[in-house]
Amino acid sequence: MRSFSSFVVVFVCVAIAFGFSAYATQNFDASEYLGHIEYLASDELGGRMSGEPGQKLAAEYIVQWYEDLGILPGNGDSYLQSFEFTSGVEPGDGNEFMWGMKGMMESLTMAEDFVPVFFSPNTEVEGSLIFAGYGITAVEDEGYDDYSGIDVEGKIVIVFRHEPQIEDEEHFNGKRPSAYSDLRYKTYNAKRHGAIGMLLVTGPLDERADGKDELMRLGKGDVYGESAIPIVHVKRDVINEAMSVLGADLEEMQRTMDEDLTPVTVDMSAVFARIKIDLIKQYTGTENIIAILPGSEFTEQYIIIGAHYDHLGLGQTGSMLTREEYEALSPDELIHHGADDNASGTAGVLELAKYFAETGGNRHTLVFMNFSAEELGTLGSLYYVKNPVFPLDRTMAMINMDMIGRVQNNVITIQGIGTAEEWPSVIDEIGEQTDLTLKRFDDGVGGSDYTSFYNVGVPVLNFFSGVHMDYHRPSDTTDKINSEDAARVLDIVNDIVVVLDRRDDALTFQKTTLPEVATGGQVDSGTGIRAYLGSVPDFSYSGSEGVMFAGVRKGSPADKAGLMAGDLLFKLGDADITNLYDLTYALQDYKAGDVVIAVVIRDGEEMEFEVTLGSR
């Protein structure tokens, strides 16, 4: 491989002959760039939720742009790569909840007295009942444990929603829900203690429910998998009726827990319940968009320029609004416009496509990709790398842009510099040609689509202008976009693509070590994770048991233990792992230095690995 300095000299001469400038300078029209964002982030598109009309309109706009430029369809004769994702559940006809004395159980009415929680598995259980407070074990953080001194093995637990002392800033997270209030956590904790099912009840003093006793909606999305045990939300009056027979009162018990932070339990072993869950998963179709400019010399060598174009719709999932803020807004006010996230990156891809289409002369095939369902767990890019249109081993690099529209203090972040041996030299050289400060991170894993490509061995870069107060809120609007500086970011991306295009050799892929930036492969609702595994979850995995690994970090405990991409983890130490939440909460039970056995399925075979957990 020739040295970089001599390569640059050759590149300059060749680039001039082909009509490329050696380093682009203000090649991008800030007003045209902003025009894309104005449409994509408009009220008309309603937040571009994957599978919904606004996302379809955005796809039509993007495809029309490529067609007008004469850029070819990238998926055969189509610009679209269609796939489905789990978008929610609806009740089947077989949901059932019965309870009472043994042999004298009565049926309750679905949607009036009870409703299944959307991530419940389709199963049937029967057992005696026990009231277990809030269903929380927080000994180390709060000195509080609802399961202390009680045996719930083989039983169905009744627990309050949320957590005690929600008005006390000294405990849990005060008014802000902590991880212990999360239903996924409560389900994991109940299963860990041996329960076979869970009944949820809204406490009479529950201020987060405003004193109301409304049954939960089934909800949207089941990205992270089913729980290990069935969960049913039951009306408070129903539970109170049974409690009164036993001389107990929900309000009195809740007041004791909230005022004294003292768990209260009730043995209800004479009362039995039968739970039957029948939920039908809903699948929704959406589309990645792929367009190509074939290369003049290296037609079957590919450089990908990408960004996701979906967002959060009305904020049904992923919104940073509090519950109070959400409920106070009208549907029109709830539109999460996603101007920066990620109309800004999408507009960047469209403008780069225009530049290269009009300039011509690219030696390698340039691939322009717009991913859907990124906000649901990078599902679009995960689908692509599992179903690649172009061979991944002939993909030189994937350059991603996710939120480039809010450059502040003249700084743009570039992630993934450690994923190719040549990246530092390329970035050093190009950095001298821009007035922007390049903030560099080596890690190839983060909360966007470039991670999917890194995990299959493709060198990556990601451009990111930083998180702001409008992130995942309706206020992420076009008027806040810094289009002039975004155009300067496109100049940098353009320069990198040009340098890559002039290479005869592939980049040298490297795995990166521990993360230097926050990642999206971790589910953490507020409680600190005490132990580090280093696995990267595959969010597109739709099985009913375990966590599929899309990859493991180089040098991480998972890597050192021999775990690898494609492993299906279903047990870690004493914890059964049904979904990603279970893995997160299991890690909270350990600390750095603990040695645990990870049990996985690899190529159809069950295998065990001894893992020494680390810290971040």
C-alpha positions in Angstrom: 0.0 0.0 0.0 1.4 3.4 -1.0 2.0 6.0 1.7 -0.7 8.5 2.3 1.4 11.5 1.4 2.4 10.1 -2.0 -1.2 9.0 -2.6 -2.5 12.6 -2.1 -0.1 13.9 -4.8 -1.4 11.3 -7.3 -5.0 11.9 -6.2 -4.8 15.7 -6.8 -3.7 15.1 -10.4 -6.2 12.4 -11.1 -9.0 14.3 -9.4 -8.5 17.3 -11.6 -8.7 15.1 -14.7 -11.9 13.6 -13.6 -13.5 16.9 -12.6 -13.3 16.5 -8.8 -11.7 19.2 -6.7 -9.0 17.8 -4.4 -10.8 19.2 -1.4 -14.4 20.6 -1.8 -15.0 24.2 -0.6 -18.5 25.4 -0.2 -19.9 23.0 -2.8 -23.3 22.8 -1.1 -26.1 25.2 -1.1 -27.3 25.8 2.4 -30.7 27.1 1.3 -31.4 24.0 -0.9 -30.2 21.8 2.0 -32.6 23.5 4.3 -35.5 23.1 1.8 -35.3 19.3 2.2 -35.6 19.6 5.9 -38.5 22.0 5.7 -40.5 19.3 3.9 -39.3 16.3 5.8 -39.9 18.0 9.2 -43.2 19.6 8.2 -46.5 19.0 9.9 -47.7 17.2 6.7 -45.3 14.3 7.4 -46.5 14.0 11.0 -43.1 13.0 12.4 -42.3 10.2 9.8 -43.0 7.2 12.1 -41.9 4.0 10.4 -44.8 2.4 8.6 -47.1 5.4 8.9 -48.2 7.8 6.1 -45.6 10.4 6.8 -42.8 8.0 6.4 -44.3 6.9 3.1 -44.5 10.5 1.9 -40.8 11.0 2.9 -39.8 7.9 1.0 -41.7 9.2 -2.1 -39.9 12.5 -1.8 -36.5 10.9 -1.5 -37.1 8.5 -4.4 -38.3 11.4 -6.6 -35.1 13.3 -5.9 -32.9 10.4 -7.0 -35.1 9.8 -10.1 -34.8 13.5 -11.1 -31.0 13.4 -10.7 -30.8 10.2 -12.9 -29.4 8.2 -10.1 -30.2 4.5 -10.6 -32.3 2.3 -8.4 -30.1 0.3 -6.0 -32.2 -2.8 -5.4 -32.6 -4.3 -8.8 -35.1 -2.1 -10.6 -36.4 -0.6 -7.4 -35.2 2.1 -5.0 -37.0 0.3 -2.1 -35.9 -2.5 0.1 -39.0 -3.5 2.0 -39.1 -5.2 5.4 -41.5 -5.7 8.3 -41.1 -5.0 12.0 -43.2 -5.7 15.0 -45.3 -2.6 15.6 -47.6 -3.6 18.4 -50.1 -6.2 19.6 -53.9 -6.6 19.6 -55.9 -8.9 21.8 -57.1 -12.2 20.5 -60.3 -14.0 21.6 -58.6 -16.2 24.2 -57.6 -13.7 26.9 -58.9 -14.9 30.3 -58.6 -14.0 34.0 -60.4 -16.0 36.6 -59.9 -16.0 40.4 -61.5 -17.1 43.7 -61.4 -20.0 46.1 -60.1 -23.3 44.7 -62.9 -24.8 42.6 -65.0 -21.6 42.9 -63.3 -19.2 40.5 -65.2 -16.6 38.6 -64.3 -15.0 35.3 -63.7 -11.3 34.9 -64.4 -9.2 31.8 -61.6 -8.3 29.4 -61.1 -4.5 28.9 -63.5 -3.8 31.8 -61.9 -5.6 34.7 -58.5 -6.5 33.3 -56.2 -6.2 30.3 -53.0 -8.1 29.5 -49.8 -6.1 29.3 -48.5 -5.9 25.8 -45.2 -7.7 26.3 -46.8 -10.7 28.0 -46.1 -14.1 26.4 -49.0 -16.2 25.1 -49.3 -18.7 27.9 -51.6 -20.0 30.7 -50.7 -20.2 34.4 -52.6 -20.9 37.6 -51.5 -20.3 41.2 -52.2 -18.9 44.5 -51.8 -15.1 45.2 -49.5 -13.0 47.3 -49.4 -9.2 47.6 -45.8 -8.0 47.2 -46.0 -4.3 47.6 -44.4 -2.5 44.7 -42.5 -5.6 43.6 -39.1 -3.8 44.1 -35.8 -5.1 45.4 -33.5 -2.1 45.9 -31.4 -3.1 48.9 -28.1 -1.5 47.8 -29.7 1.7 46.5 -32.5 2.3 48.9 -32.4 -0.3 51.6 -35.8 -1.5 50.4 -37.0 -5.0 49.4 -40.6 -5.9 48.9 -39.6 -9.6 48.6 -37.7 -9.8 51.9 -39.0 -12.6 54.1 -41.7 -13.8 51.7 -41.9 -16.9 49.5 -43.4 -16.3 46.0 -42.2 -19.5 44.4 -44.8 -20.8 42.1 -47.3 -18.0 43.0 -48.8 -15.1 41.2 -47.7 -11.8 42.7 -49.9 -8.7 43.0 -47.8 -5.5 42.9 -48.5 -1.7 42.8 -47.5 0.2 39.7 -44.7 2.8 40.0 -42.7 3.2 43.3 -43.1 4.5 46.8 -42.3 8.1 47.9 -42.6 9.6 44.4 -42.8 13.1 45.9 -39.6 12.6 48.0 -36.5 13.7 46.1 -34.3 11.7 48.6 -35.6 8.3 47.5 -35.6 6.6 44.1 -35.7 9.4 41.5 -38.2 11.6 43.3 -40.8 12.8 40.8 -38.9 11.3 37.9 -39.5 7.6 37.5 -36.5 5.4 38.3 -35.7 2.0 36.7 -37.4 0.3 39.6 -40.8 1.7 38.5 -40.4 0.1 35.1 -42.8 -2.8 34.4 -40.0 -4.7 32.7 -38.0 -4.5 35.8 -40.9 -5.6 38.1 -41.5 -8.6 35.8 -37.9 -9.6 35.8 -37.7 -9.2 39.6 -40.9 -11.3 40.1 -39.5 -14.1 37.9 -36.2 -14.0 39.6 -37.9 -14.6 42.9 -39.9 -17.5 41.5 -43.2 -16.0 40.6 -45.1 -17.5 37.7 -47.3 -14.5 36.9 -48.0 -10.9 37.9 -51.1 -8.8 38.6 -50.6 -5.0 38.4 -52.8 -2.6 40.4 -52.9 1.2 40.4 -52.6 2.3 44.0 -55.3 4.6 45.5 -52.5 7.1 46.4 -50.7 6.9 43.1 -50.1 10.5 42.1 -48.7 9.6 38.7 -52.1 8.2 37.9 -53.8 11.3 39.3 -56.0 9.0 41.4 -57.5 7.4 38.3 -57.9 3.7 37.8 -57.8 3.4 34.1 -56.6 0.2 32.5 -53.4 0.4 30.5 -53.5 0.5 26.8 -51.9 -2.4 25.0 -49.3 -0.1 23.5 -47.1 0.1 20.4 -44.0 -1.8 19.7 -42.5 -5.0 21.0 -39.0 -4.5 19.9 -37.3 -6.0 22.9 -39.2 -9.2 23.2 -41.7 -10.9 25.5 -41.4 -11.3 29.2 -40.8 -14.6 30.9 -44.1 -14.5 32.8 -47.6 -13.2 32.0 -48.7 -9.8 33.3 -52.2 -8.6 33.7 -53.4 -5.1 34.8 -56.4 -5.5 37.1 -58.9 -2.8 38.2 -58.3 -1.6 41.8 -61.9 -2.4 42.9 -61.4 -6.0 42.0 -58.3 -6.3 44.1 -59.8 -4.3 46.9 -62.7 -6.7 47.1 -60.4 -9.7 47.7 -58.3 -7.7 50.1 -61.3 -6.7 52.2 -62.1 -10.3 52.8 -58.7 -10.7 54.3 -59.0 -7.6 56.4 -56.5 -5.6 54.3 -56.9 -2.3 52.6 -54.9 -1.1 49.6 -54.9 2.6 50.6 -53.8 1.9 54.1 -51.0 -0.4 52.9 -49.8 2.1 50.3 -49.8 4.9 52.8 -47.5 2.9 55.1 -45.1 2.1 52.3 -45.0 5.7 51.1 -44.7 7.4 54.5 -42.3 4.9 56.1 -40.6 3.3 53.1 -41.6 0.0 54.8 -42.7 -2.9 52.6 -46.1 -4.4 53.3 -47.1 -7.9 52.1 -50.3 -9.9 52.3 -50.4 -13.7 52.2 -53.4 -14.5 49.9 -52.7 -18.2 49.5 -56.3 -19.2 49.9 -57.1 -17.2 46.7 -56.2 -18.6 43.3 -56.0 -17.0 39.9 -55.8 -18.4 36.4 -54.3 -16.2 33.7 -54.5 -16.9 30.0 -52.9 -14.6 27.5 -53.8 -14.4 23.8 -52.0 -11.5 22.0 -51.6 -11.2 18.3 -48.5 -9.4 17.1 -49.0 -6.7 14.5 -46.4 -6.4 11.7 -45.9 -3.2 9.8 -44.1 -2.7 6.5 -41.5 0.0 5.9 -38.7 0.6 3.4 -35.0 1.4 3.2 -34.2 3.4 0.1 -31.1 2.6 -2.0 -29.8 4.5 -5.0 -26.5 4.0 -6.9 -24.0 5.8 -9.1 -22.0 3.0 -10.8 -18.3 3.3 -10.8 -16.2 3.7 -13.9 -13.4 1.3 -12.8 -14.3 -0.5 -9.6 -18.0 -1.1 -10.4 -18.2 -3.9 -7.8 -16.5 -2.0 -5.0 -18.9 0.1 -2.9 -18.9 3.2 -0.8 -22.1 3.8 1.2 -23.3 7.2 2.2 -26.3 6.9 4.6 -28.7 8.3 7.1 -32.0 7.3 8.6 -35.1 9.2 7.5 -37.7 8.0 10.0 -38.6 9.7 13.3 -41.0 9.3 16.2 -44.4 10.3 14.7 -46.5 11.6 17.6 -44.0 10.4 20.2 -45.8 7.1 20.8 -42.4 5.6 21.6 -39.1 7.2 22.3 -40.3 10.7 23.2 -38.4 12.7 25.8 -41.7 14.4 26.9 -42.8 13.6 30.4 -46.2 11.9 30.8 -47.6 15.2 32.1 -46.2 17.1 29.1 -47.4 14.5 26.7 -51.0 14.4 28.0 -51.2 18.2 28.0 -50.6 18.5 24.2 -53.1 18.1 21.3 -52.2 15.6 18.4 -51.0 18.5 16.3 -48.8 19.7 19.1 -47.4 16.2 19.6 -45.8 15.9 16.1 -42.1 15.1 16.7 -40.8 16.9 13.7 -37.3 15.4 13.7 -35.6 18.3 11.8 -32.2 17.5 13.2 -33.0 13.9 14.0 -32.7 13.0 11.3 -34.0 15.2 8.4 -30.6 16.9 8.7 -28.7 13.7 7.8 -31.2 12.7 5.2 -30.9 16.1 3.5 -27.1 15.6 3.6 -27.4 12.3 1.7 -29.6 13.9 -0.9 -27.3 16.9 -1.5 -24.2 14.6 -1.7 -26.1 12.5 -4.2 -26.7 15.6 -6.3 -23.1 16.7 -6.1 -21.7 13.4 -7.3 -24.4 12.9 -9.9 -23.6 16.3 -11.4 -19.8 16.0 -11.1 -19.4 12.4 -12.3 -16.2 10.5 -12.6 -16.5 8.3 -9.6 -14.3 5.2 -9.9 -16.1 3.1 -7.3 -19.9 2.6 -7.1 -21.4 5.1 -4.8 -24.4 3.9 -2.8 -26.8 6.3 -1.2 -28.9 4.7 1.5 -31.8 6.1 3.6 -32.8 3.8 6.4 -36.1 3.4 8.1 -36.9 2.1 11.6 -33.7 3.5 13.1 -35.6 4.9 16.0 -36.9 1.4 16.8 -33.4 0.0 17.2 -31.5 0.5 13.9 -33.9 -2.1 12.3 -33.4 -0.8 8.8 -29.7 -1.1 8.7 -29.8 -4.4 10.6 -32.1 -5.7 7.9 -29.8 -4.5 5.2 -26.6 -6.1 6.6 -28.6 -9.4 6.9 -29.9 -9.0 3.4 -27.2 -7.0 1.6 -27.9 -5.9 -1.9 -24.1 -5.4 -2.4 -21.5 -7.8 -1.0 -20.3 -6.5 2.4 -16.8 -7.8 1.8 -16.6 -5.5 -1.2 -18.0 -2.5 0.7 -15.1 -0.2 1.3 -16.8 2.0 3.9 -20.1 3.2 5.3 -20.3 6.9 6.1 -23.3 7.9 8.2 -24.8 11.2 9.2 -27.2 11.3 12.1 -28.0 14.8 13.5 -25.7 17.2 11.7 -28.0 20.2 11.7 -27.1 21.8 15.0 -23.4 22.5 14.9 -22.4 24.4 18.0 -19.2 26.2 18.8 -17.8 25.2 15.4 -17.4 21.6 16.4 -18.5 18.4 14.6 -18.1 15.0 16.1 -16.8 12.1 14.0 -17.2 8.6 15.4 -15.6 5.4 14.1 -12.1 6.6 13.4 -10.7 3.5 15.0 -12.5 1.2 12.6 -9.9 1.5 9.8 -6.2 1.7 10.0 -6.2 4.5 7.4 -8.9 6.7 8.9 -6.7 8.8 11.2 -4.5 9.9 8.3 -7.5 10.7 6.1 -9.1 12.7 8.8 -5.9 14.5 9.7 -5.3 15.6 6.1 -8.9 16.7 5.5 -9.1 18.4 8.9 -6.5 20.8 7.7 -8.9 22.0 5.0 -11.8 23.0 7.2 -12.4 25.6 9.8 -14.6 23.2 11.8 -13.1 21.5 14.8 -13.2 17.8 14.4 -14.0 16.0 17.7 -12.8 12.4 17.2 -13.9 9.1 18.7 -12.6 5.7 17.8 -15.5 3.6 18.7 -17.5 1.8 16.0 -20.5 1.2 18.2 -23.1 3.9 18.9 -26.8 4.7 18.7 -27.1 4.9 14.9 -27.0 2.8 11.7 -23.2 2.8 11.3 -23.1 0.3 14.2 -24.8 -2.4 12.1 -22.1 -2.1 9.4 -19.2 -2.1 11.9 -20.5 -5.3 13.5 -20.2 -7.1 10.1 -16.6 -5.8 9.5 -17.2 -2.7 7.4 -15.1 0.4 8.3 -17.5 3.2 9.4 -17.6 6.9 10.2 -20.5 8.8 11.8 -21.0 12.5 11.7 -22.9 14.1 14.6 -23.3 17.7 15.8 -24.5 16.9 19.3 -27.5 16.4 21.5 -29.6 19.4 22.5 -32.7 20.2 24.6 -35.0 19.6 21.6 -33.8 16.0 21.1 -36.8 13.6 20.7 -39.3 16.4 21.4 -41.8 18.2 19.1 -39.6 21.3 19.3 -36.9 19.7 17.0 -38.0 22.0 14.2 -36.5 23.4 11.0 -36.1 27.0 12.3 -33.4 25.7 14.7 -31.2 24.2 12.0 -27.8 25.7 11.4 -27.8 25.1 7.6 -24.6 27.0 6.8 -22.5 24.9 9.1 -24.3 21.7 8.0 -23.2 22.6 4.5 -19.6 22.8 5.8 -20.1 19.3 7.3 -21.1 18.1 3.8 -17.9 19.5 2.4 -16.0 17.3 4.8 -18.0 14.2 4.0 -17.6 15.0 0.3 -13.8 15.2 0.7 -13.6 11.9 2.5 -15.7 10.1 -0.2 -13.4 11.6 -2.9 -10.3 10.4 -1.1 -11.8 6.9 -0.8 -12.9 6.9 -4.4 -9.3 7.5 -5.5 -7.9 4.5 -3.6 -7.1 1.3 -5.4 -6.9 -0.7 -2.2 -9.5 -1.5 0.4 -9.4 0.1 3.9 -7.9 -2.1 6.7 -10.8 -2.9 9.0 -10.1 -2.8 12.8 -12.2 -3.6 15.8 -12.3 -0.9 18.4 -11.9 -1.2 22.1 -14.1 0.1 24.9 -16.6 2.8 24.1 -15.7 6.4 24.3 -19.3 7.6 23.6 -22.7 6.7 24.8 -24.2 3.9 22.9 -27.7 2.9 21.9 -27.2 -0.8 22.6 -27.9 -0.5 26.3 -31.4 -0.4 27.9 -31.0 1.6 31.1 -34.0 3.4 32.7 -32.0 5.2 35.3 -30.3 2.8 37.7 -26.6 2.5 37.1 -25.3 -0.7 35.6 -22.7 -2.0 38.0 -21.1 -4.6 35.7 -20.1 -4.5 32.1 -20.4 -7.3 29.6 -19.6 -5.7 26.3 -22.2 -7.3 24.0 -24.0 -5.4 21.3 -27.6 -6.6 20.9 -29.3 -7.3 17.7 -32.5 -5.3 17.9 -34.0 -7.0 14.9 -34.1 -10.4 16.6 -37.7 -11.3 17.0 -37.5 -14.6 18.9 -39.3 -15.2 22.1 -36.3 -16.1 24.3 -32.9 -14.7 24.8 -30.8 -11.8 23.5 -29.1 -12.2 20.1 -25.7 -10.6 19.8 -25.0 -8.4 16.7 -21.4 -8.2 18.0 -19.1 -7.9 21.0 -16.7 -5.1 21.7 -13.0 -5.8 21.2 -11.3 -6.4 24.6 -14.6 -6.5 26.5 -15.5 -9.3 29.0 -17.7 -10.9 26.4 -14.9 -10.9 23.8 -12.3 -12.3 26.2 -14.7 -15.1 27.2 -15.2 -16.1 23.6 -18.7 -14.8 23.0 -19.4 -13.6 19.5 -21.8 -12.2 17.0 -24.7 -14.6 16.4 -24.7 -16.0 19.9 -28.2 -16.2 21.5 -27.7 -15.6 25.3 -30.5 -17.1 27.4 -28.8 -17.4 30.8 -26.3 -15.2 32.7 -25.4 -16.5 36.1 -28.6 -17.3 38.0 -30.7 -15.1 35.7 -32.8 -16.4 32.9 -32.5 -14.0 30.0 -35.7 -13.7 28.0 -35.1 -10.2 26.5 -32.8 -7.3 26.5 -34.3 -5.8 29.7 -33.6 -9.0 31.6 -29.9 -8.8 30.6 -29.8 -5.2 31.7 -31.4 -5.9 35.1 -29.2 -9.1 35.5 -26.1 -6.9 35.1 -27.3 -4.6 37.8 -27.2 -7.5 40.3 -23.4 -8.0 39.7 -20.3 -5.9 40.0 -17.0 -5.7 38.2 -14.9 -8.7 38.9 -17.7 -11.1 39.4 -17.4 -14.4 37.5 -20.5 -15.7 35.9 -21.5 -18.4 33.4 -23.1 -17.2 30.2 -25.1 -19.9 28.4 -25.7 -19.4 24.7 -27.0 -21.1 21.6 -24.5 -21.1 18.8 -25.2 -22.8 15.6 -27.9 -24.8 17.3 -25.7 -26.0 20.1 -25.9 -25.0 23.7 -22.6 -23.7 25.0 -21.3 -22.3 28.3 -18.7 -19.5 28.7 -17.1 -18.2 31.9 -17.2 -14.5 31.9 -15.3 -12.1 34.3 -17.5 -9.0 34.3 -15.8 -5.7 34.0 -16.6 -2.0 34.4 -17.0 0.8 32.0 
